[in-house]
Amino acid sequence: MVVYQDNKPYFGIVDGQQRLTTITLILSAIRDAFIKLGEQDLARGVHQYVEQPNIDNINEFVLHSETSFPYLQNHIQSYAEQKIDLDVGTEETKLKNAYEIISRNLEKYAGCGLLQSPQLELVPTDSSPITKLKILRDKVLSLKLVFIQLDNEDDAYLIFETLNARGRDLKSSDLVKNLLLKTIKNTNVNIDTPKEAWVNLVNKFDDIGEIDAVDNFILHYWISKHSYCSEKELFSKVKEYVQCKDTAQILLADFNFYGLLYCKMLNPDFFTWDNNRGNKVVKTTLLTLNRFKVKQQSSFVLALLASFENKIITLNNLQNALQKIEHFHFIFNAITSQRSSGHIVTTYSKNAVLLSNAKDANVANKIIKDLLEALSRKLPHYDEFEVKFMELMFTKSRSKDRNVIKYCLSRLMPNTSACLDINYDSLTIEHLISQSDSNRDIEEIGSIGNLLLVDQVTNSEVLKNKVITEKLIHLKAENYPLEQSFIPENFFGSPEDIEQRAKNIARYLFQKSKV
């Protein structure tokens, strides 16, 4: 552990928080196991390592955590009768899960769950739950600790970084956090403003259930605002930039501004969007890029959102650029699975940095235009696209292409193109030639040429037992856009019909997806 003296007898922890938290969870679980066995004295004995009175004889927890307050304190550290109901976030859920795993393993090890009454163990034996818990308690309390105490926070962080450079890599977010909090000195004893700003950043990701995305955010922010670098190079780049309190404060403020935009990228559904077509397009495009499972564009999309937020580009410019990026990755990644060898990422980053520094709309729009032209030059030819497109398949036994097929079919719907404000979960894929037709090859049945989108009721109830001619009659009567879905009057579901329809859809989408 690396610590510094805060206010006697308290220590600030620079390295070792996770180990102390784990030990606290184990001791709390052992204490609660003793309580379950009716051993209040033994439980109180363990609890003194979790909570003890200070010099004013007021109880304090040995480990004071700010980010998981008050869940850790009330639900885990507190003695049984002090617990209250609290809302649980992502970080608290992880603590809860860890505590429950430890408790379950304790029951397996000591057999705590087998005892219904403490009187069953009046004279503990070597194999009794009480004895086993005591043995485990003693082992935890006899753990050897390397305790490095420094006089001040700066020296503690210096030692921490030196030790880390020789050992296992920490997460970038841990290193950056330590650097910023070390550089920005807190000036108020009542509130640690820099630490609160960092907690505010982390909470943004916690709120959308993406607490582990902070590292990706910092990397994508950096290659969007400053310069391209690899994940391994990130901390050294940040350290070069943070030379004084002013630059550290600028970076921390940037993190909170860009962090909110990044969260919108990760989980558009979490946020409330203005009810106009442009915002619907932006939201839907962000959702689509997530469904494509691509990250290459993150730096430039982040720069686009920031430029719009700063009123450099218009909503129309934003939605058009995002749609072009969506179309590129539809062809490049979702269908043809091209390998970019890092060139796409660096191209995005270079233009993102330029866009981040653009001060007026003309410059910004020129940068966007240059980026889109660079992407267009990277698109594969139609022949390659068609070959891969014809391989798309969806059946009960093969569903990996499901989201891509849904996306393709949704773009055939009227007045939608790629900007259909659609709830993907509410639509289902209907097979015109039913999957139960044993006379047809599975490749034909699963082909996109045999598929269309309908609502759940139409799929499972109305069309369920019908043959293709009956299905088409019903869909036509319901004004389904058959013609726009490339289903002509003479479509009967023959192998040739299915193949031709698939090719027609492929050509249409390729033409509509040009960057």
Secondary structure, 3 states (H helix, E strand, C coil): CEEEECCCCCEEEEECHHHHHHHHHHHHHHHHHHHHCCCHHHHHHHHCCCEEECCCCCEEECCCCCCCCCHHHHHHHCCHHHCCCCCCCHHHHHHHHHHHHHHHHHHHHHCHHHCCCHHHHCCCCCCCHHHHHHHHHHHHHCCCCCCEEECCHHHHHHHHHHHHHHCCCCCHHHHHHHHHHHHCCCCCCCCCHHHHHHHHHHHHHHHCCCHHHHHHHHHHHHHHHCCCCCCCCHHHHHHHHCCCHHHHHHHHHHHHHHHHHHHHHHCHHHCCCCCCHHHHHHHHHHHHHHHCCCCCCHHHHHHHHHHHHCCCCCHHHHHHHHHHHHHHHHHHHHHCCCCCCCHHHHHHHHHHHHHHCCCCHHHHHHHHHHHHHHHHCCCCCHHHHHHHHCCCECECCECCCHHHHHHHHHCCCCCCHHHCCCCHHHEEEEECCCCCCCCCCHHHHHEHHHEEEEEHHHHHHHCCCCCHHHHHHHHHHCCCCCCCCCCCCCCCCCHHHHHHHHHHHHHHHHHHCCC
